[in-house]
Amino acid sequence: MSRISRFTWLFLTIFNFFYINHIAAQGIQFRHFEWEDALTQAKTENKVIFVDAIASWCGPCRIMSKEVFPDSALGEFFNRHFINLKMDMEKAEGIKVSNLYKVWAYPTLLFVDGSGKELHRSVGYLSALEMLALGRTALDPTSNLAGMEIQYAAGKRNRDLMLQFLKAKTAAYDPNAGDLANDFLKTEESLDTPENMELILQHVTDPYSRGFRYLLMNRNDFEEKYGKREVKVKILSVFEGYLQAHPELQLGEVQRLYGTVYPEKGEELASRYKVDYYLKQRNMEQFALSALEHFKRFPSEDPDELNEMAWLFSEEVRNPEYLETALGLVHNAIFIHVSTYFQYTLAILWLKLGKK
C-alpha cells in the first residue's frame, strides 16, 4: 500500500467514524421519499420502513420529535435497521398512506416491509427506551403483530403468546383486541385474578361473553376495586357498542340484550325500548298499545316522563280510547307536580277529544 493510499484509507476511516457517530448523535434521521420510492429503497437496503405518522395539531407528536427522536442510542439503532419517514397523515401523500393502513390516531408508529406488508404498530407517546424496545419487537417475526397473527391463525394458543398478542393489539388500538380478550378468558380456569379483572374491564365488549357475565355476577367486587362510576360506564359502553355494531338486530333480540346486560331492570328497559322502537318505525297503533302496556306494568313517578308520553299521544294518536288513557298519564303528572306545561298537555288532549 502506497503512502498516499494509506493516508487516504486512514482519512476515510476517521471520516466515517466521526460521520456515523455524528449521525447517531443527531438521533433518528428521517429521509424524504415518496411512498413507492421508500418501498423500493427498503427492498434495496433490506430494511423495514418506520413511519412516524403524525398530524400538524398533535401535541405528543411534537414532543416526541423534540425530546425522543434526537436520542443518540435510538438514532444508532433506527438509522441502522430502518428507512425512517415522517409523514403528515392529513396532507399530500400521507392521506393515501393513512387510508391504506387505517391510521386514525396520532402519533401512530408504523412498521412496514419492502412489499408494503404491515409488520407492527403502536399508538401514542413513547419514551426513547420504549421506542428502542418497539423497534426491536418490530424486527422480530416471533414478537411483532404480523408474526403473532400467523402463529395465532395456525392454532397456537399458549398463555404467554395470547397475553403478548393482546398487549400488542392494545398498544396498536386494534379494535379486535376485545375478541382476543374473550378468547383468552375462555381458556382461564378462574377469572378472579387481578390480571383477569383488569382484562375484563379494559377489553370485554361482548355482552354474551364469559368475561362480561363474570362482571355482572361480581359487580360489587369490580365496584370496590375500580369504583361504581367506572363499572357503570363499562356496562353502558358494552351495551351501546353492541347495538351500534349490530344495527340489524330485531326488536326481540334487543329486548334479550337488555335482559342480559341489565338483569335487574331488563324487563322494564326492554319494555320502554319497545315503545321507542315503534315510534321510530312510525307504527302508531303498536306505539300506543306498547306505551299503555308499559306504563301499566311499570308505573312511573317521573312527572316529566308521564307528560312527555301524554304529549306524544296528543300529537301522534287519533284513537279516542287511547287518548282517554293518555289523559290518565298527564293527570298523574299533575298530581305529582303542578306545572303549566302539564296543564297545557291536558288542554290539548281535551281539545283533541272534543271536550272544549
Secondary structure by P-SEA (a helix, b strand, c coil): ccaaaaaaaaaaaaaaaaaaaaaaaacbbbbbbcaaaaaaaaaaacbbbbbcccccccaaaaaaaccccccaaaaaaaaaccbbbbbcccccaaaaaaaaacccccccbbbbcccccccccccccccaaaaaaaaaaaacccccaaaaaaaaaaccccaaaaaaaaaaaaaacccaaaaaaaaaaaaccccccaaaaaaaaccccccccaaaaaaaaaaaaaaaaccaaaaaaaaaaaaaaaaaacccccaaaaaaaaaaacccaaaaaaaaaaaaaaaaacaaaaaaaaaaaaaaacccccaaaaaaaaaaaacccccaaaaaaaaaaaaaaaaacccaaaaaaaaaaaaaaccc
